Amino acid sequence: MFVDRSDLILHNPPMLGYGVCVTDVDGDGRFEFFVAGFGFPNRTLAWDGKHFVDRFDKTLSAYERQAIGVAAADMDGDGREEIYVLNTDTFAGAKRFGDHCFARREGVWMDLFELPQNARIINRVAGRSVCALDREGKGVYGFLVANYGGPMRLYERKAGDIFEDNAFRANLAHVTGGRSLVALPLLSLPGYMDVFAATENGPNLLLINQMDGTFREEAEERGIADIGSHGRGVAPLDADGDGRFDLAIGNWQDEHRLFSQVVPGFFDDVAPPEMRRPSAARTVIAADFDNDGYEEIFFNNLGEPNRLFALRDGMYRRINIGEAEEEDLLGTGAAVADLDGDGRLELLTSHGEQSSQPLCLYHTPPNDNHFLRILPLTLKGAPARGALVRLTAGGRTQIRAIDAGSGYLCQMEPVAHFGLGQTTQVERAEIIWPGGATVMIENPEIDQTLTVRPRG
């Protein structure tokens, strides 16, 4: 499936890398990979038309910290995403150094946690993952942080560049072995984001949006608590084509899950035996890498071969992953995006933890399958993280959620990427923003990226 094109990264020294997110770092209207460095500089990789080049920025590099998780969202409504970098210098509990929240001010990047007004609420607990969350459907994002041995934090804008932690107010201040987060309209009405948190040494959390700015925990009653497992990567997808989101979950050295909404609102593990088999799982990604119209599921592993599963005869089966097997590499994070604009997703993997290793970049071979990519923006022009996109073509409907946080440490590109196979006509595309604003596009042209804003 994958071909190694790491040669396209011009400067690629060994590093201890972890989370990867995709956002427009330099404000040029195109996305870049942002890679968290653990005691190494954070890196920004941009496609210049021939290679991926490092857009070094001294403030963003923050080489004195130990970065692990990263996510982007427009907190202040200025049309440009802030970047939250979760730092950790211990396994669990209290840590020495806080996190970063980088924002662009007067042409330069600054860390908003360096403002004296934000000092008292800096996150001082060892965490792992962070995701964007618009809890009220108002087009205003906060950053939800999964901590280990301390309460989850929800940083939202109070006034200007001043934050407040609203986790307790939103019923999100759970104390767990926090590992991973996803936020999307999983069970609630389209336009309202629920939160799923995979944990270690405790039950997972399924936090249902009550549509009043608060959440209710319902994991056990919904069949997804998975008590005793050690959650890592989580990827939402419609695995069975019924129009409802399911969750593929990688558990560390434990059985993996494919939780399907066999009954609407309730989950059952339908993972086939080969997918269930334990591994040292990190990030899990669901994406249509070959544009055949069906998402593959990628398991990024540390110190053992990565795995790729594709839908074959109604069941997910392990397929040849090609040069992305990485048998001897220490996978810690991964993300997908189409930064070179060829209509096929690139896969970037980071490595580290036990030893410094370079990044790896993979392409899929060209084929004649078609695609359509949809980029929903907010009214201010920022990516609409958490938006729901439905696409109907060839008699079937596919669904995607614009990524707000990809389970463990990472965040994918904020684009709904749809493979179409040999289908050459799309009947319609429907975009539902957080808050419920909806746009329907009839018969869009294929093989392009559509940028869409809500009306109003």
Secondary structure, DSSP 8 states (H G I E B T S, - for coil): -BEE-GGGBSS---B-EEEEEEE-SSSSSS-EEEEEEBSS--EEEEE-SSSEEE---HHHH-TTSBEEEEEEE-SSSSSS-EEEEEE-SSSSSB-SS--EEEEEETTEEEEGGGSGGGGGG---B-EEEEEEE-TTSSS--EEEEEEEEEE-EEEEEEETTEEEE-TTTTT---EEEEEEEEEE-SSS-TT--EEEEEEBSS--EEEEE-SSS-EEE-HHHHT---TT-BEEEEEEE-TTSSSS-EEEEEEEEE--EEEEEEETTEEEE---HHHHS-EEEEEEEEE-SS-SSS-EEEEEEBSS--EEEEEETTEEEEE--BTT--TTSBEEEEEEE--S-SSS-EEEEEE-SSS-B--EEEE----S-EEEEEEEB-TTSSB-TT-EEEEEETTEEEEEE--S--BSS-B--SSEEEEEET---EEEEEEE-TTS-EEEEES--SSSEEEE----
